Amino acid sequence: MAEISFDDFLKVDVRVGTVVRAEAFPEARKPAIKMWIDFGDEIGERKTSAQVTAHYAPEALIGKQVMAVVNFPPRQIGTFMSEVLVLGLPDAKGEIVLIGPDGDVSAEVPTGGRMH
């Protein structure tokens, strides 16, 4: 993978948001969940879809803090317009696990905070 400069890294705006709504996305080619995520007053609520059904049910995502890139252009995913890219890591089977603040400190992390 090519190296990037620190200035390139700073162009990617990664923020913490709180999932306020989630529902199944049966129209997606691969099983996915639609999420509406609150990023605070500066950015507001944005929506996305993610292939995270192996580890999460829609109702279990409500209130969860997740990390997302908020400055990519919107992207059409089937019938749904995705406005942010939630971040995750593959588990041993390749299924995505969402990235967010640790459970013990998530109450101390303000919605909309930028990753450093």
Stockholm file with secondary structure:
# STOCKHOLM 1.0

chainA/1-116         MAEISFDDFLKVDVRVGTVVRAEAFPEARKPAIKMWIDFGDEIGERKTSAQVTAHYAPEALIGKQVMAVVNFPPRQIGTFMSEVLVLGLPDAKGEIVLIGPDGDVSAEVPTGGRMH
#=GR chainA/1-116 SS CCCCCHHHHHTSCEEEEEEEEEEECTTSSSCCEEEEEECHHHHCEEEEEECCTTTCCHHHHTTCEEEEECSSCCEEETTEEECSEECEEECTTSCEEECCCCTTTGGGSCTTCBCC
#=GC SS_cons         CCCCCHHHHHTSCEEEEEEEEEEECTTSSSCCEEEEEECHHHHCEEEEEECCTTTCCHHHHTTCEEEEECSSCCEEETTEEECSEECEEECTTSCEEECCCCTTTGGGSCTTCBCC
//
